[in-house]
Amino acid sequence: MNLHFRAALLPQGWARNVLIRIEDGRIAAVSASEAAPADAECHGAAVPGLPNLHSHAFQRAIAGRTERRGPGEDSFWSWREVMYGSLDVMTPEDVEAIAALAYVEMLESGFTRVGEFHYLHHAENGAAYEEPAEMGFRIAAAAAQAGLRLTLLPVFYAHANFGGLPPTPGQRRFVSGLDGFARLLEGSARAVAGLEGAGLGVAPHSLRAVTPSELAAVASMLPGRPVHIHAAEQVREVEDCLAWSGARPVQWLLDHAGADARWCLVHATHMQPEETARLARSSATAGLCPVTEANLGDGVFDAGGWGAAGGAWGVGTDSNVSIAANGELRMLEYSQRLARRGRNLMARAPGASTGQSLFEAALAGGARALGEATPALQPGAPADLVALREAPGAREDALDRWIFAEADRGVAAVWCAGRAVVRDGRHVARDAVAARYAATMHRLLAAR
């Protein structure tokens, strides 16, 4: 298959009139300044597909349903109780239908891989399914239906708070002991075995949900593969960690857990400058979820300090309240502008495009967090490409237009492993997936 683009973002920068030949799901050849051959499919600007490093797919079911003011002060913690309450009647079939729509929307927005931080493991009464990784198989089936590359990150969750407190009833569908988690991890490996280009990592949920010995055990279960953990998302979490250990969460992880390039600390919002510098030096990735962090009132990440320390970062859609690759990048830049009262704060140098700086950092950091090579439009790479909607202007402005001026879309077409999964901005299976999702949500809402 031949694809021709008026412009494409290659590893060496933007090039004009780029012909890309795809064979067996990979890029076979790339040449610039080429006329379009008669058999080529022609588009505007091409970029590699972005990794989405942090998703809770099942939470797509409550998107837009938690925006009513409660009797007290609303916060992450009150939102969490609403989220727990949504799980009482959710079946594996429901999770598959919900995840499939989330994954379709990710592809439509320019993501071509997702890191699924997957912690909804058990039946409604908290019992393990006959296949411990039943829910993981459903996540894999949803990814296969959508055509989205998957890195499955099964979550170990054992406690309600620091110090090994027993889990609450609302957490019954998440919790495992180490032996049960080992079986779940084995099942998860089977779940992704048939998916092209799939990956597997581990995800101790947070320091409040594991003990130090459990954290060490889980982090050692898949040597060389990614380790993801929520850290320092909320001020109360930091205060509770200080009360438990005398250290802040990121400080504790650096001192006791050996965080390194395998690790992705999701959010890392509330760090002191010394923590920021130390974490950046550790080569761990900061997993930023700007839209969810804004929706939950988490706070603003210190991107200035992180960038000055040379830290790597990527973006994720987390609660999936709004799924848009460009929306996450835009929110990140705008949060910095609001906090620091300036403009173009994420641009890597004077005169640099802010959009391209954001995109290339998220591309590299997201791939690093998921244990994959950085996506690139070059021979030998997987054929994961995004065609942006045509617009007037210079090629160098394509990412600025997409991120800052295209609402939450602007994607014309997407190929994953060389397969066209999005045409004219719409996923090829959207109608069937959306109908199944609608039927699922009708049943879930009627049952509440």
C-alpha positions in Angstrom: 0.0 0.0 0.0 1.3 3.5 -0.9 0.3 6.6 1.1 1.2 10.1 -0.1 1.3 13.1 2.2 1.7 16.8 1.3 3.9 17.0 4.5 5.0 14.5 7.1 6.9 14.7 10.4 9.9 12.5 9.9 12.6 11.8 12.5 14.7 14.6 11.0 11.8 17.1 10.8 9.1 18.1 8.5 9.3 17.1 4.8 7.2 17.8 1.8 5.5 15.4 -0.6 6.3 12.2 1.3 5.6 8.8 -0.1 5.3 6.0 2.5 5.1 2.4 1.4 3.5 -0.1 3.9 4.0 -3.9 3.8 2.9 -6.4 6.4 1.9 -3.8 8.9 5.2 -2.0 8.8 6.7 1.0 7.0 8.8 -0.5 4.1 10.1 2.8 2.6 9.9 6.5 3.1 10.9 9.1 0.4 10.4 12.9 0.3 9.9 15.2 -2.6 8.0 12.5 -4.5 5.1 12.9 -6.8 2.1 10.8 -5.9 2.0 7.6 -7.9 -1.3 6.6 -9.5 -2.0 3.9 -6.9 -1.3 6.1 -3.8 -3.9 7.3 -1.3 -3.3 11.0 -0.8 -3.6 13.0 2.4 -2.4 16.3 4.0 0.0 16.1 7.0 1.1 12.9 8.6 2.5 12.3 12.1 3.2 9.2 14.1 0.4 7.9 16.3 0.7 9.0 20.0 0.8 6.6 23.0 -1.8 7.1 25.6 0.1 6.0 28.7 -2.7 5.9 31.3 -6.3 4.9 30.9 -9.0 3.4 33.1 -11.3 2.3 30.3 -14.3 1.3 32.5 -14.6 4.9 33.8 -15.8 6.0 30.3 -19.2 4.9 31.6 -19.4 7.7 34.1 -18.1 10.5 31.9 -20.4 13.5 32.3 -22.3 11.8 35.1 -20.4 13.2 38.1 -20.9 16.9 37.4 -23.6 17.6 39.9 -22.6 19.4 43.1 -22.8 17.2 46.3 -24.0 18.2 49.8 -20.5 19.0 50.9 -17.3 20.1 49.3 -16.7 18.1 46.1 -13.2 16.7 45.5 -11.3 13.8 44.0 -12.4 11.8 47.1 -16.1 12.5 46.7 -15.8 11.7 42.9 -14.1 8.4 43.9 -17.1 7.3 45.9 -19.4 8.0 42.9 -17.0 5.9 40.7 -17.1 3.0 43.2 -20.9 3.1 43.2 -21.0 2.7 39.4 -19.5 -0.7 39.6 -22.2 -2.7 41.4 -23.8 -4.2 38.3 -21.0 -3.9 35.7 -20.3 -7.3 34.0 -17.4 -8.4 31.9 -19.6 -7.9 28.7 -20.3 -4.4 29.9 -16.6 -3.6 30.4 -15.8 -4.9 26.9 -18.5 -2.7 25.4 -17.4 0.4 27.3 -13.7 -0.1 26.6 -14.4 -0.7 22.9 -16.0 2.8 22.6 -13.2 4.4 24.6 -10.6 2.8 22.3 -12.5 3.8 19.2 -12.5 7.4 20.5 -8.8 7.2 21.2 -8.0 6.2 17.6 -10.3 8.9 16.3 -8.3 11.5 18.3 -4.8 10.3 17.2 -3.7 7.8 19.8 -2.6 4.4 18.4 -1.5 2.7 21.6 -3.0 2.7 25.1 -1.5 1.8 28.5 -4.5 0.3 30.3 -4.0 0.7 34.0 -6.5 -2.1 34.7 -7.9 -2.6 38.2 -11.5 -3.8 37.8 -10.7 -7.5 38.2 -13.4 -9.4 40.1 -17.1 -10.1 40.1 -19.7 -7.9 41.7 -19.3 -9.7 45.1 -15.5 -9.4 45.0 -14.9 -13.1 44.1 -12.4 -13.9 41.5 -13.8 -15.2 38.2 -13.0 -18.8 37.1 -10.5 -17.2 34.7 -8.8 -14.7 37.1 -8.0 -12.4 34.2 -11.5 -12.5 32.7 -11.7 -8.7 32.7 -8.2 -8.5 31.1 -9.4 -10.8 28.3 -12.4 -8.3 27.8 -10.0 -5.4 27.6 -7.9 -7.3 25.0 -11.0 -8.1 23.0 -12.0 -4.4 23.0 -8.6 -3.4 21.8 -8.7 -6.0 19.1 -12.2 -4.8 18.0 -11.0 -1.2 17.8 -7.6 -2.0 16.2 -5.7 -0.2 19.0 -2.3 -1.4 20.2 -2.5 -2.4 23.9 -0.1 -2.4 26.8 -2.0 -4.1 29.6 -1.0 -3.0 33.1 -2.8 -5.2 35.6 -3.1 -3.4 38.9 -2.2 -4.8 42.3 -4.5 -3.2 44.9 -4.6 -4.6 48.5 -5.3 -1.8 51.0 -7.5 1.2 51.7 -4.7 3.5 52.9 -1.1 3.8 54.1 -0.1 1.3 56.7 -1.9 -1.7 55.2 -5.4 -0.7 56.2 -8.1 -3.2 55.2 -9.9 -2.4 51.9 -13.3 -0.9 52.0 -16.4 -2.6 50.5 -16.3 -0.2 47.5 -12.9 -1.6 46.7 -13.9 -5.3 46.7 -13.7 -5.7 42.9 -10.1 -4.5 42.9 -8.2 -6.2 45.7 -5.9 -9.2 45.5 -3.2 -10.9 47.6 0.2 -11.5 46.0 -0.6 -15.1 45.1 -3.9 -14.1 43.5 -2.2 -11.3 41.6 0.4 -13.7 40.3 -2.4 -15.8 38.8 -4.1 -12.8 37.4 -0.8 -11.7 35.8 -0.4 -15.1 34.2 -3.9 -14.8 32.8 -3.2 -11.3 31.6 -0.2 -12.6 29.6 -2.5 -15.1 27.9 -5.1 -12.4 27.3 -2.6 -10.3 25.2 -0.7 -13.1 23.6 -2.8 -13.0 20.4 -2.7 -9.3 20.0 -0.2 -7.9 17.5 2.4 -5.7 19.1 0.8 -6.0 22.6 2.8 -5.4 25.8 2.4 -6.2 29.5 3.6 -4.5 32.6 2.6 -4.3 36.3 0.9 -1.5 38.2 1.0 -1.3 42.0 -1.9 1.1 42.3 -0.4 3.6 44.7 1.6 3.7 48.0 -1.7 3.9 49.9 -2.9 0.6 48.3 0.2 -1.5 48.9 2.7 -2.2 51.7 6.4 -1.8 51.1 7.0 -5.6 50.8 4.1 -6.0 48.4 5.4 -3.2 46.3 8.8 -4.8 46.0 7.2 -8.2 45.2 5.0 -6.8 42.4 7.7 -4.6 40.9 9.9 -7.8 40.5 7.3 -9.9 38.8 8.1 -8.9 35.2 11.8 -7.9 35.1 12.5 -5.4 32.4 8.9 -4.4 31.8 7.1 -1.2 32.8 6.0 -0.4 36.4 3.3 2.2 36.7 2.0 3.7 40.0 -0.2 6.6 41.0 1.9 9.1 43.0 1.3 12.5 44.6 -2.0 13.2 42.8 -3.7 14.8 45.8 -2.6 17.0 48.7 -4.3 14.7 51.2 -2.4 11.7 49.8 0.9 13.6 50.4 -0.2 14.5 54.0 -1.2 10.9 54.7 2.1 9.6 53.3 4.0 12.0 55.6 2.0 10.9 58.6 2.7 7.2 57.8 6.4 7.4 56.8 7.8 10.9 57.4 8.4 11.2 53.7 6.4 12.5 50.7 5.2 9.8 48.1 7.8 10.6 45.4 10.5 11.0 48.0 9.6 7.6 49.5 9.6 5.9 46.1 13.0 7.3 45.3 14.5 6.3 48.6 12.9 2.8 49.0 11.6 1.5 45.7 14.4 2.1 43.2 12.4 4.0 40.7 14.2 4.1 37.4 13.6 4.1 33.7 11.1 1.2 34.0 8.9 3.3 36.2 6.1 5.7 35.3 4.8 7.9 38.2 1.3 8.9 37.1 0.4 12.5 38.0 3.4 13.3 40.2 1.5 16.6 40.7 2.6 17.6 44.2 6.4 17.5 44.4 8.9 19.7 46.1 11.7 21.1 43.8 14.2 18.6 45.1 11.8 15.7 44.5 11.3 17.0 40.9 15.0 17.1 40.2 15.7 13.7 41.8 12.8 12.0 39.9 14.0 13.5 36.6 17.5 12.2 37.3 16.1 8.7 38.0 14.9 8.4 34.3 11.4 7.6 35.4 8.6 9.1 33.3 6.0 11.5 34.6 2.6 10.3 33.4 0.5 13.4 33.0 -3.3 13.4 32.5 -4.1 17.1 32.2 -7.8 16.8 31.4 -8.6 14.4 34.2 -6.3 16.3 36.6 -8.4 19.5 35.8 -11.7 17.6 36.0 -10.8 16.2 39.5 -9.2 19.4 40.8 -5.9 17.7 41.4 -3.6 20.6 40.8 -1.0 21.7 38.2 2.2 19.8 37.5 5.4 21.7 37.7 6.3 21.3 34.0 8.8 24.1 34.2 10.9 22.5 36.9 10.5 19.1 35.3 11.7 20.3 31.9 14.6 22.2 33.5 15.7 19.0 35.1 15.5 17.1 31.8 12.6 14.9 32.8 10.6 12.7 30.4 6.8 12.9 30.3 3.9 11.5 28.4 0.1 12.0 28.5 -2.9 9.8 29.3 -6.6 10.1 29.3 -7.0 8.5 32.8 -10.7 8.7 33.7 -11.7 9.2 30.0 -14.0 12.0 30.8 -13.0 13.5 27.4 -10.9 11.5 25.0 -8.7 13.6 22.8 -4.9 13.4 22.2 -4.7 17.1 21.2 -6.9 18.0 24.1 -4.5 16.6 26.6 -1.6 18.5 25.1 -3.6 21.7 24.9 -4.7 21.4 28.5 -1.1 20.8 29.6 0.2 24.0 28.0 -2.8 26.0 29.1 -2.5 24.9 32.7 1.1 26.1 32.7 0.0 29.5 31.2 -2.6 29.9 33.9 -0.2 28.9 36.7 2.8 30.9 35.4 1.0 33.7 33.6 2.9 33.4 30.3 2.6 31.9 26.9 4.3 29.2 24.8 5.8 27.8 28.0 6.3 24.2 26.7 8.2 25.2 23.6 11.6 23.7 23.8 13.6 26.8 22.6 13.1 30.3 21.3 11.4 30.2 17.9 10.3 26.6 18.4 6.7 25.5 17.7 4.9 24.9 21.0 2.7 22.3 19.4 5.6 20.3 17.9 7.5 20.5 21.2 4.5 19.1 23.1 3.9 16.4 20.5 7.4 15.2 20.3 7.9 15.1 24.0 4.7 13.1 24.5 5.6 10.8 21.7 9.0 9.9 23.2 7.9 9.9 26.9 4.8 7.9 26.3 6.7 5.2 24.4 9.3 5.1 27.1 6.7 4.6 29.8 5.1 1.7 27.9 8.5 0.0 27.2 8.3 0.6 23.5 10.4 2.3 20.8 9.5 5.9 20.1 7.0 5.8 17.2 8.5 7.2 14.0 7.7 7.5 10.3 10.8 5.5 9.1 11.5 2.2 7.5 11.1 -0.8 9.7 8.7 0.9 12.2 5.2 -0.2 12.8 2.8 1.5 10.3 1.0 3.6 13.0 0.2 6.9 11.3 -2.2 9.8 11.8 -3.3 12.1 8.9 -4.3 15.5 10.2 -7.2 17.3 8.5 -6.0 19.6 5.7 -5.8 23.3 6.5 -4.2 26.3 4.9 -0.8 27.4 6.2 2.8 26.2 6.5 3.6 22.6 7.3 5.5 23.7 10.4 2.2 25.0 11.8 0.3 21.8 11.4 0.7 20.6 15.0 0.0 24.1 16.4 -3.2 24.2 14.5 -4.2 20.7 15.5 -3.5 21.2 19.2 -4.7 24.8 19.7 -7.3 25.4 17.0 -9.0 22.1 16.2 -11.2 21.6 19.3 -10.8 18.0 20.2 -10.6 16.4 16.8 -8.8 17.5 13.6 -7.8 13.9 12.7 -8.7 12.8 9.1 -7.4 9.2 9.0 -5.5 6.7 11.2 -3.7 3.5 10.3 -2.6 1.1 13.0 -0.3 -1.7 11.9 -1.0 -0.6 8.4 -4.8 -1.1 8.8 -7.0 1.8 8.1 -9.1 2.2 11.3 -10.3 5.8 10.9 -11.6 7.3 7.7 -12.9 10.9 7.3 -12.4 11.4 11.1 -14.7 8.4 11.9 -13.7 4.9 13.1 -14.6 2.3 10.6 -16.5 0.3 13.3 -18.0 3.2 15.2 -21.6 2.5 14.4 -21.6 -1.1 15.7 -19.4 -0.2 18.7 -21.5 2.9 19.7 -24.7 0.9 19.4 -23.4 -1.8 21.7 -22.2 0.9 24.2 -25.6 2.6 24.1 -27.4 -0.6 24.9 -24.9 -1.3 27.7 -25.4 2.1 29.3 -29.2 1.8 29.0 -29.1 -1.4 31.0 -26.6 -0.1 33.6 -28.5 3.1 34.2 -31.8 1.3 34.5 -30.3 -1.1 37.0 -29.1 1.7 39.4 
